[in-house]
Amino acid sequence: MPLFCIRKYFSLKAFKYTSKYDAAIITYLEDAFAKDGDEEIRECKRCLNNTKNPTIRIGKDGLCNICALYLKNFDKNSLKKELAFLKTLIDPKKKYDAMVGISGGKDSTATLYTVKGMGFNPLAFTFDIGYYPEHIFSRAKQIAEKLNVDSVKIPIKKYIRKNDLLSYKKTAELFDKPDTEETKKEFFFHYLNGRNHYSAKCTHAVPFVRVCQLCRHTVIRAYYAEAVKRGINLIILGMNEWAGLSQKRSSKKYKISGIRKLQPFPDKPSVYVVHLPFLLQRKSKDVRKILKKLNWTVPKGENFVESNSNSCLLARAAENKTKRMLGFHPDSTRLSREITVGFITKKQARKALQKINNCKYSVRQVLEKAGILN
């Protein structure tokens, strides 16, 4: 790729949401694109993260920055304390003492089974934002009935804020653009910039290359609101990676957690979000054993490990263009985290990322059909 100045296409004046990060991102991209083709692509020896992704660095030990941070700070005793705390939230007197997210897939199925076995009285729930495939809801209902657990389908579009609606619009506009070198530069900019707007508290309206980050803004608020309105303070998810990664004030070490506390209002109750498989340090072979007991089998046409596009039409619509523009799979970092924690293997993740998931609808069309864009 020839040398160029990204400022020609990314004038800071062009961004109404310009922040202190913008100049740093542009400077970084100028240098990265100038070096394009000059440096060998390196892959982490533990996961699939590689240097095509501008957020990834590979150290002298062959580990990416994510794996290095995890291995340096992982504390099994800390997770044991969190598990002990989780068990204190079991309340036999309540009709429901936990809400468990289910899609009918392998992870949520095994998680619901485990939660019930721990002694909780769970309410299974499936969010509906308008762009999840219909099989999610039918499978979720079947699993809940099989495990004799009450379930509910919860519409959550009402939790989409005005700034997020504008972000959806800007995201659709970004994906509408033709595949050109200029569009590639924009995708890289917004991929990096999206990390600065990851928090559900963010009030900026920006395009997201990782559409899951935008969806998260609504989902996090829905977790809290739907739990509080039911008098429940616990959300349990079948997530195989950590729930939190925070730096301790007293030292430079990081705390890796399987539980995240939500308390957006100081005068309102807190809600705990638990990534149960990670908290239990579960491996994919453990999940297979549970699924065998339940006679759960991988649906036809699917694999045991899939990218996010299998359970989200928006992710599916965005996947192929994102791969073309960035040069790496948008879900590679998430699946790499599952490798990092030891849940799946490199081989399993690579197979999932190599699968081609075509979508007959564009990002804009998916959002229009969902009733998010008019």
C-alpha positions in Angstrom: 0.0 0.0 0.0 1.5 3.4 -1.0 2.3 6.0 1.6 -0.4 8.5 2.4 -1.5 10.9 5.1 -4.7 9.8 6.8 -5.3 13.4 7.9 -6.5 14.0 4.3 -9.5 11.8 5.0 -9.7 12.1 8.8 -9.6 15.8 9.6 -10.4 16.3 13.3 -13.0 18.9 12.2 -14.9 16.1 10.5 -15.8 14.5 13.8 -18.3 16.3 16.0 -17.4 13.9 18.8 -13.7 14.7 18.6 -11.9 13.8 21.8 -8.4 13.7 23.1 -8.0 10.2 21.6 -8.7 11.2 18.0 -5.3 12.8 17.3 -3.5 9.8 18.9 -5.5 7.4 16.7 -4.8 9.3 13.5 -1.1 9.5 14.3 -1.1 5.7 15.0 -2.8 4.9 11.8 -0.5 7.1 9.7 2.4 5.2 11.0 0.7 1.8 10.7 -0.4 2.2 7.1 3.0 3.7 6.2 4.6 0.4 7.5 2.0 -1.8 5.8 3.7 -4.6 4.0 7.0 -4.0 5.6 6.4 -6.0 8.8 5.7 -9.7 9.2 2.3 -10.6 10.6 2.8 -12.3 13.9 0.3 -14.5 15.8 0.1 -15.1 19.5 1.5 -18.5 20.4 -1.5 -19.0 22.8 -4.5 -17.5 21.0 -5.4 -16.3 17.5 -4.7 -12.6 18.1 -2.3 -11.3 15.5 -0.7 -8.0 14.5 -3.1 -7.4 11.6 -5.2 -6.0 14.5 -3.8 -2.6 15.5 -4.7 -3.2 19.1 -2.5 -6.3 19.4 1.1 -6.5 20.3 3.2 -9.6 20.4 5.9 -9.7 23.1 9.3 -11.4 23.0 7.8 -14.4 24.7 5.4 -14.9 21.8 2.3 -13.9 23.8 -0.1 -11.1 22.8 -0.7 -8.3 25.2 -4.1 -9.8 26.2 -2.7 -13.3 27.0 0.3 -11.8 28.8 -1.9 -9.6 31.0 -4.2 -12.5 31.8 -1.5 -15.0 32.7 0.3 -12.5 34.8 -2.7 -11.5 36.8 -5.0 -14.5 37.0 -5.8 -15.5 40.6 -7.7 -18.7 41.2 -8.2 -17.9 44.8 -10.0 -14.7 43.9 -12.4 -16.6 41.7 -13.1 -19.0 44.6 -14.0 -16.0 46.8 -16.4 -14.8 44.1 -18.0 -18.2 43.8 -18.5 -18.3 47.6 -20.1 -14.8 47.3 -22.4 -16.0 44.5 -23.7 -18.9 46.6 -24.7 -16.4 49.3 -27.3 -15.0 46.9 -29.3 -18.3 46.8 -32.6 -17.5 48.4 -35.1 -20.4 48.7 -37.8 -18.1 49.9 -37.9 -16.1 46.7 -39.8 -17.3 43.6 -36.8 -16.2 41.5 -33.4 -15.4 42.9 -31.6 -15.2 39.6 -32.2 -14.4 36.0 -30.3 -16.6 33.5 -29.8 -15.6 29.9 -30.5 -18.3 27.4 -30.4 -18.7 23.7 -30.7 -22.5 23.5 -27.1 -22.8 22.5 -24.5 -24.9 24.2 -23.2 -22.4 26.7 -26.5 -21.0 28.0 -28.0 -24.5 28.1 -25.2 -25.9 30.3 -25.3 -22.7 32.4 -29.0 -23.0 33.1 -28.6 -26.6 34.1 -25.7 -25.7 36.4 -27.6 -22.8 38.0 -30.5 -25.0 38.9 -28.2 -27.7 40.2 -26.6 -25.1 42.5 -29.9 -24.5 44.3 -31.0 -21.3 42.6 -34.6 -20.6 41.6 -33.9 -19.2 38.2 -36.0 -17.3 35.7 -34.7 -17.9 32.2 -34.8 -14.9 29.9 -34.1 -14.1 26.2 -33.7 -10.5 25.1 -35.3 -9.4 21.8 -33.9 -6.3 20.2 -35.3 -7.0 16.8 -32.3 -8.5 15.0 -31.8 -11.8 16.7 -32.8 -14.9 14.5 -36.1 -16.6 15.3 -34.4 -19.9 16.1 -33.0 -18.3 19.3 -36.4 -17.8 20.8 -37.8 -21.3 20.0 -34.6 -23.1 21.1 -34.5 -21.1 24.4 -38.1 -21.9 25.2 -37.5 -25.6 24.5 -34.5 -25.7 26.8 -36.3 -23.9 29.6 -39.3 -26.3 29.4 -36.9 -29.3 29.4 -35.3 -28.1 32.6 -38.7 -27.2 34.1 -37.7 -23.5 34.4 -40.0 -20.5 33.8 -38.9 -18.4 30.9 -39.7 -15.0 29.4 -38.9 -13.2 26.2 -38.1 -9.6 26.9 -38.3 -6.8 24.2 -35.5 -4.3 24.9 -35.7 -1.7 22.1 -37.2 0.7 24.7 -33.7 0.8 26.3 -32.1 2.2 23.2 -31.2 5.9 23.9 -31.3 8.7 21.3 -27.5 8.8 21.0 -27.5 5.1 20.4 -30.1 5.4 17.7 -27.9 8.0 16.0 -24.9 5.5 16.4 -27.0 2.9 14.6 -27.6 5.4 11.8 -24.0 6.3 11.6 -23.0 2.6 11.6 -25.4 1.9 8.7 -23.9 4.8 6.8 -20.4 3.4 7.4 -21.3 0.0 6.1 -23.1 1.5 3.1 -19.9 2.9 1.8 -18.2 1.1 -1.2 -15.1 -1.1 -0.6 -12.3 1.4 -1.3 -9.0 2.3 0.3 -10.6 5.3 1.9 -13.3 3.1 3.4 -10.6 0.8 4.8 -9.0 3.8 6.6 -12.4 4.8 8.0 -13.0 1.3 9.3 -9.6 1.2 11.0 -10.3 4.6 12.6 -13.7 3.6 13.9 -12.5 0.2 15.0 -10.0 1.9 17.3 -12.3 4.8 18.2 -15.1 2.4 19.2 -12.9 1.1 22.1 -13.1 4.6 23.6 -17.0 4.5 23.5 -17.3 0.9 24.8 -18.9 1.8 28.1 -22.7 1.7 28.4 -22.4 5.0 30.1 -21.1 6.7 27.0 -23.3 9.4 25.5 -21.5 10.0 22.2 -23.0 9.0 18.9 -20.4 7.3 16.8 -20.2 4.5 14.2 -19.2 1.1 15.4 -17.3 -1.4 13.4 -17.7 -4.0 16.1 -21.5 -3.9 16.2 -21.6 -6.0 19.3 -20.2 -3.0 21.2 -23.1 -0.9 20.2 -25.7 -3.5 21.1 -24.0 -3.9 24.5 -25.0 -0.3 25.3 -28.6 -1.4 25.3 -28.2 -4.9 26.7 -26.3 -3.7 29.9 -29.1 -1.2 30.7 -31.7 -3.9 30.1 -29.9 -6.3 32.4 -30.1 -3.8 35.3 -33.7 -2.5 34.7 -35.3 -5.9 34.0 -33.6 -7.4 37.1 -34.6 -4.5 39.4 -38.2 -4.4 38.3 -38.5 -8.1 39.3 -36.8 -7.7 42.6 -33.8 -9.8 41.5 -30.2 -8.8 42.0 -28.5 -11.4 40.0 -28.0 -12.0 36.2 -26.1 -15.2 35.3 -24.8 -15.6 31.8 -23.1 -18.5 29.9 -20.1 -16.4 29.0 -16.8 -18.2 28.9 -14.5 -15.2 29.4 -13.9 -12.8 32.3 -16.6 -10.3 33.4 -14.2 -7.7 34.5 -10.6 -6.6 34.2 -9.7 -3.7 36.5 -6.5 -2.3 37.8 -6.0 -2.1 41.5 -5.4 1.3 42.9 -2.9 0.0 45.4 -0.7 -1.6 42.8 -0.1 -2.0 39.1 -1.7 -5.5 39.2 -5.0 -6.2 37.5 -8.0 -8.0 39.0 -9.6 -10.5 36.7 -13.2 -11.2 37.8 -16.0 -13.4 36.9 -18.6 -11.0 38.5 -19.4 -7.5 37.6 -21.5 -5.2 39.8 -24.0 -2.8 38.1 -25.2 0.1 40.2 -25.8 3.1 37.9 -27.7 5.0 40.6 -26.2 5.3 44.2 -29.7 5.2 45.8 -30.9 2.2 43.8 -30.1 -1.5 44.4 -27.1 -3.2 42.8 -27.3 -6.0 40.3 -24.5 -8.6 39.8 -23.7 -10.0 36.4 -21.9 -13.3 36.5 -20.1 -15.1 33.8 -20.6 -18.6 35.3 -18.5 -20.8 33.1 -15.5 -18.6 33.6 -16.1 -18.4 37.3 -16.2 -22.2 37.5 -13.2 -22.4 35.1 -15.2 -24.6 32.9 -13.7 -26.1 29.7 -15.6 -27.1 26.5 -15.2 -30.8 27.4 -17.1 -30.1 30.7 -19.9 -28.5 28.7 -20.1 -31.5 26.4 -20.6 -33.8 29.4 -23.5 -31.7 30.6 -25.1 -31.5 27.1 -24.8 -35.3 26.8 -26.9 -35.7 29.9 -29.5 -33.5 28.3 -29.3 -35.1 24.9 -28.5 -31.7 23.4 -26.9 -32.0 20.0 -25.3 -29.4 17.7 -28.0 -28.1 15.4 -27.7 -29.1 11.7 -25.4 -26.8 9.7 -23.8 -25.4 12.9 -20.5 -26.2 14.7 -19.9 -26.6 18.4 -18.0 -23.3 18.4 -19.4 -20.5 16.3 -18.8 -16.8 15.7 -21.3 -14.2 17.0 -23.0 -14.1 13.6 -24.7 -17.4 14.3 -26.9 -15.8 16.9 -27.2 -12.3 15.7 -28.4 -11.0 12.3 -26.7 -7.7 12.7 -23.3 -9.3 13.4 -23.9 -11.6 10.4 -24.7 -8.6 8.1 -21.5 -6.8 9.3 -19.1 -9.7 9.4 -17.9 -10.1 5.8 -17.4 -6.4 5.0 -15.6 -5.9 8.3 -13.2 -8.8 7.4 -12.6 -7.2 4.0 -11.9 -3.8 5.4 -9.8 -4.7 8.4 -8.1 -7.9 7.1 -9.1 -9.9 10.2 -12.4 -11.3 11.6 -14.4 -9.0 13.9 -15.0 -11.8 16.3 -11.4 -13.0 16.5 -10.7 -11.1 19.8 -13.7 -12.6 21.6 -12.9 -16.2 20.5 -9.2 -15.5 21.4 -10.3 -14.6 24.9 -12.0 -18.0 25.1 -8.7 -19.6 24.1 -6.8 -17.5 26.5 -8.9 -18.7 29.5 -8.5 -22.3 28.3 -12.2 -22.9 27.3 -11.6 -23.8 23.7 -8.6 -24.6 21.5 -7.0 -22.6 18.7 -8.2 -25.2 16.3 -11.8 -24.9 17.4 -11.7 -21.1 17.2 -9.9 -21.0 13.8 -12.5 -23.3 12.3 -15.3 -21.0 13.6 -13.5 -17.9 12.1 -12.9 -19.6 8.7 -16.6 -20.4 8.3 -18.3 -18.1 5.8 -21.6 -16.7 7.1 -23.3 -14.9 4.2 -26.3 -12.6 4.9 -28.8 -11.6 2.2 -29.4 -8.3 4.1 -27.2 -5.3 4.6 -26.5 -3.7 8.0 -29.0 -1.0 7.1 -31.7 -3.5 6.0 -31.3 -5.5 9.2 -31.7 -2.4 11.3 -34.7 -1.3 9.2 -36.4 -4.7 9.6 -35.7 -4.5 13.3 -37.6 -1.2 13.5 -34.5 0.6 14.8 -34.0 2.7 11.6 -36.9 4.2 9.8 
